[in-house]
């Protein structure tokens, strides 16, 4: 059976959920061979094996943390040449897309980014993408070279599928270009204790209607009652009420959770682009004419300062 | 020596318009008004700020596209860029990201550069990979997705905000940079700027000028194939209630019925 190369996104050996989803999709095409780089790379093996990985290629070097993107491209290229895979799959993070693109160029392949589904096809894997602010769905495939495809979080379920997960060391010698962009400092983001926005099953977002930074506490309290992540519209971010890393929309994150609750968000195209593929959509807005209501499964026309606290109380009461 | 900055910009269908696919499954550029991609305005802005801070600098805006794409160049020139290059060739229709990066890289080399600045992504294709591809093709450092950028003594420095951490980056010129919409509000062209732009030079190059084979670009040269494109089915109309004191409870009831509580 053909092998499929899967690039592993991990934090000190803890595999992030989108990589496990990628393994589910990889198994539709062939046998997953994972590439894990940097500190804790070998620690990823047990989790990867539980989810169908037959082989884990690992390499650690200081360059991965000290220089931007290119060292990882060099390593992925070594793995590609060693495995000769049927496809290369990479999580669709900002960095993942850059790694994938540079690899594709080096190996003479086409690239598809931000796939939301992947299936085997007669002429290679067929990727589903959501385009034009999620108003269209396309099916595409790479027609030149080994397909390089990046896949968005929440595109597949995580499935247990025990496999060998044999760890093998990768021998990487970095190219001259690998040390071109130095990372001179790193400030870790403060953990909120909430799920990662793009990976969360439930996302709650606040917009202009929230009215101020201090009022986001209302949204956060409701989010915590549901174990949800918190997002914000561009209007709220531009007003300085919530961090840009939490922005949902065209120039922020694109999310696709099971449940999306928009509070005080009108639903401009810029916002819809980032949330339209959510499974169930709920909105609370005092303007009955707001375009967000065209998308909802359930909408409440009302003052979010009344509705949100009542909802939070009700959820707490039901959960006892 | 003068700092040569090349800004890559894209002329895109208006995102607030009704965007569609043409019969050959390329983006339909006739049915909807076009404009300079909003995210590229930030690239033009940062180029102008870097140029203003330098002893001597020249900002060239570069685009690929049909005749109308000149509108995007005019906008950038009216913001303050010094000159423009328009790559136009019938054979370019349907070129994918890999092909686009080839044409841009050849044009950037022909124009001459110390610094390339791009937006974080286009607002139509929205892949966000062209800056990385340009760095790979040009063989120069990539300092991408910067929310803050400056150039001093032949070195570009900036801040890249990721999910897990915010990183400070540094690279020697020549380099490729991309900037986010957090990098700084783009200026509006002044009346004087608009008038001055009419007199600024716009060069037109075709594939022959760039010594690119037609087989490497266009729909034929694309390394990806779109097999089908369909409008997302409209979402079924949902239930909408007006809050009359019980809105929160009603919503909780709905969430419970969907097993979210």
Interface residues (C-beta under 8 A of the other chain):
Chain A: X11 X68 X69 X70 X73 X93 X94 X95 X97 X98 X100 X101 X102 X104 X105 X106 X109 X110 X111 X112 X113 X114 X126 X130 X131 X132 X133 X134 X135 X136 X137 X138 X139 X140 X141 X142 X143 X144 X145 X177 X180 X181 X182 X183 X184 X185 X186 X187 X188 X189 X196 X198 X202 X226 X244 X245 X250 X251 X258 X259 X269 X270 X273 X276 X280 X281 X282 X284 X288 X293 X294 X295 X296 X297 X298 X299 X300 X301 X302 X303 X306 X307 X308 X309 X310 X311 X312 X313 X314 X315 X318 X319
Chain B: X15 X16 X19 X20 X21 X25 X39 X96 X97 X98 X101 X120 X123 X124 X126 X127 X128 X129 X132 X133 X135 X136 X137 X139 X140 X141 X142 X143 X144 X145 X147 X157 X160 X161 X162 X163 X164 X165 X166 X167 X168 X169 X170 X171 X172 X175 X180 X181 X182 X222 X223 X224 X225 X226 X227 X228 X229 X230 X231 X232 X235 X238 X239 X240 X241 X242 X243 X245 X246 X247 X248 X249 X250 X251 X252 X254 X255 X256 X258 X260 X261
